[in-house]
Amino acid sequence: MAELQLGYPLKSLQTDWGGEFRPFTQLLTTLGITHKLICPHTHHQNGVVERKQRHIVDLGLTLLTQASLPLTYWDHAFLASVYLINRLPTASLNFQIPYQVLYHQKPNYNFLKVFGCACFPLLRPYSAHKYDFRSHECLFLGYSSSHKGYKCLSPSGRIFISKDVLFNESRFPYPDLFTDKPYDPLTPVKDVSLSSLPIDNTTILLCISPSHLPHSSPHPLLLLHLLPHPYLLFPLIILSLHLLLLLPSSQFLISQFLYLLLILLLILIP
């Protein structure tokens, strides 16, 4: 590729004696390219390649961390790292841009987007039905090496390649689109009202009896939950009305006092 695309013929290639390079020697020999090897356990003899490999890995891990992506997306992150490195000034070329040195034209920085951000590609060309949504939120995974477009990961797992994409570069949606939200013990649990529970007032009265309360006097609002069942209060109300009609005022007051005493006994006696 370097010879056909850039016009620079390869004369030699220097690597370590790793297993991935051993079958490569025969191919280089057939092409007339010399395969040079470094001494065992002396990576500094191949320092340029080692430092550039570390540069790519460090930048790729940074992109993954910023976007809250797991390590399973390392290949997309490292490809995006190489894409960015080739378009950034480098000290090894006197702070020139590698892309500009190779192709003699300036890179288009307006094409660059934040890795892992939210994106909305135009999905009409991929739609199987005309009533499908024109777009939905996806995850930006970098730049296509064979298309002039962006790689957009759908929540379904499919990667769409499109040039018509809208970006929200301040949002990183991976935790929302591809994973369940982890349980946070510091998040308070929402209160549930007693009326929404599938139990009646008698069960509430038994569960919150005075024997389970602290020795201090209960709060007045708590006493409201300790009142007898409405079906028990109904006969007492009828009896009070009957006494009101039949008894004199003094006797009625006495009967009301006894009625209140009865309610207090129902509340305070466990």
N, C-alpha and C positions, 0 to 999 in steps of 0.2 A: 504493500500500500504506500509506503514512504517513497518508493521508486516511481510507481505509476502515477500517484496523485500529486506528489511534491517535487519529483525530479531529483531525489537524493538517493543514489544506490547504496545499499547496505554492504559493507565490507567485512565487518566482524560484529560479534555479539558476545558480551561478557556476562556470565551468570555464575551462581554457585552450582554445586553438584547435587542439587535437589532432585528428587525423584521425578518431578514434573518436567525437568529439562533433559533427562537422559534420552528418551525417545526422540527428542527434538534435534539431537546432534546429527542424526543421519539425514534428516530433511535439510538442515543447513549445509551439509556437505554436498548434497545433490545440487543445491543452488549456488555453490561456490562461495559460501559465506563461512568465515572462520568462527568456530565456537571456542571462545576463551573461557577458562575456569579460574576461579579464585581459590586460594588455599583453604583447606578445611578450617572451620571455626574462625575465619578472619573476615568478618562482614565489612570491616572498614575498607578492605580492598575494593569493595563495590559500594562505596559510601554514597555516591550520587543517587543511585537507585534506592538504597535503604532509606535515605532521608526523604526522598520524594514519596516512597511508600508510607512512611510515617506521617507525612503531611496529608496525604489522602485519607488515611485512617482517622487521624485526629479531627479533620474537618467533617468527615462523614459521621463520626460519633457525635459531634457537636450538633449537626443537623437533626439527628435522631432524637437527641435529648431535648432540643428546643421544641420539637413538634410532638413530644411525648409518644414516640413510636418505639415499638419493641425492636430487638436486634434482628428479627426475621426479615426486616426491610433493609438490611445492610447493603444489598446489591444496588438498590435504587439510590440510596444515600451516597454510596461511593461513586456511582456514575455521575450524580449531580455534583459531587465534589470535584471530579475531574473537569466537568463542564465549566465550573466556576473558576478553578485554578488556571485554566487555559485562557481565561478572559480577565485575569487580574495581573497587574504589574509584578514582575519578579526581579529580585536583586541579581540573579544569575545572568540576566540579559540587560543589565544596567537600567532596571526598572522599566523595561519595555514590556509590551503585552505579547505573550506567545502567539495568540491567535493572529494578531496584526503582523507579526514577523513572518508567519507561515503563509498567510493568505493575502497580505498587503492591503488589508482593509480593516477598518475599525469595527469592533463587535457592536451589536445592537443591545445596549443595556436596558432599553425599554422592554425587551423580551424577557428579562429575568424576573422571577417571582420568588416569594418566600417558600422554601421547601416545607411540605407538610401542612400548608395552610388550607383553608376551605376554598373550594372552587365549584363553579356551576357551568359545566360544559353544555353546549348545544347537542342534545341527544336526538333530535329529529331524524338524522340519517340512520341512527341505530334502532329507531322505534319500529316494532312489528305491527303496531296498530295506530291509526291516525288520531285516536283519542288518548294515546299515552301522553304522559307529561313531557313537556319540551325540555325540561332539565330537572335535576335534583342535586342536593349537596353531595360532593365527592371530596376526596383527599388528593391534593397535588403531590405527585411522586417524581417530578422532574421532567426532563426534556427527552423527546424521542430522538434516537440516533439516526433513524431512517426517514423521519417525517419532520416537517417544519411545524411542529405542534407540541402540545403538552400531554403528559400522561396523567390521567385522572382515575383514581381508584374509587369505584362505586361500593356502597355498603354490601352489595351482593357478591363482591369479590372480583368483578370484571373490571379490566382496565380499558378505559376509553381514551382514544387519541383524537384530539380535536384542536383546531386553531381558534375556534370561537368559544372562549372561556371567560367568565367573569370570576374575579378573585376577591376574597375577603382575607387580606394578608394579616389581619390582627386576630384571627380566630384559628385555632388548631383543633379540628373536630374529631380526632381519632378516638379519644375516650368516650365520646358520645355516640359515634357511629359504629364502632367495632367492638366495644367492651361494655360490660355492665359496670355501673358505678360501684366502686368498692364501699363497703360498710365503714362509716366513720363513727366511732364510739362517742365523739364529742358533739355530734349532731343531736339536739334534743328530740325526743319522741313526741309526736303530736298527741295531745290529750284527746281522749274519747269520752263523750258525755255518757252518763249512766242511762239516759233515756234511749240511747241507741243500742244498748246491750240487750241480748235476748233473754232477760230475766225480769221477774216482776218485783214489786216493791217489798213483798214479804221476804224474798231472798236478800234484798239489800239491807232490810232491817236486821236480819240474822247475821249478815256478814259484818255490819257496822254496829254491833251491839256495844253497850257501855263497857262491857268487860274487856273489849279490845282497845278501848280508848285510853289515853294517858290519865294519870291520877289528877291532873289539873282539870279545871272546869272546861267543858267543850265549848267550841265557838258557837255563837247563836245560829250562824248559817248551817253548821253541821246538824243542829237539832232539827232543822227542816227535813233532813233526810231520814230522821229517826221517827217521824210521825207515823201513826198506825196506817194501815192500808185504807184507802178511800171507802172500801166496802164495810170496814169496821166503823168509820166515822158516820156513815149515812144513817144507821139506826139511832146513833146518839143525837144527831141533828134533829131527826123526827121527834125523838123523845123530848128534846128541849123545846121545840115548837109546841108540842102538846102541853107541856107543863106551863108554858107561857100563857096559853089560852085558859087553862083550868085553875092555876094556882094564883094566889095573891102575889103582889110584887115582892114582899119579904121572903115568902117561901120560894119564889122563882130565883131570887138571888142566892139562896142557900143551895138550890138544885144546880145552879151554874157553878158555884164553888165546888160542889162535889164532882161535877163534870170535868172541871179543870184538874182537880185532884186525880181523877181517874186517868186522864191523859198523861199527867206527870208520872204516875206509877207505871204506865205502859212504856214510858221513855226510859226511866231510871232503873227499873228492875230488870236485871239481865235475864 
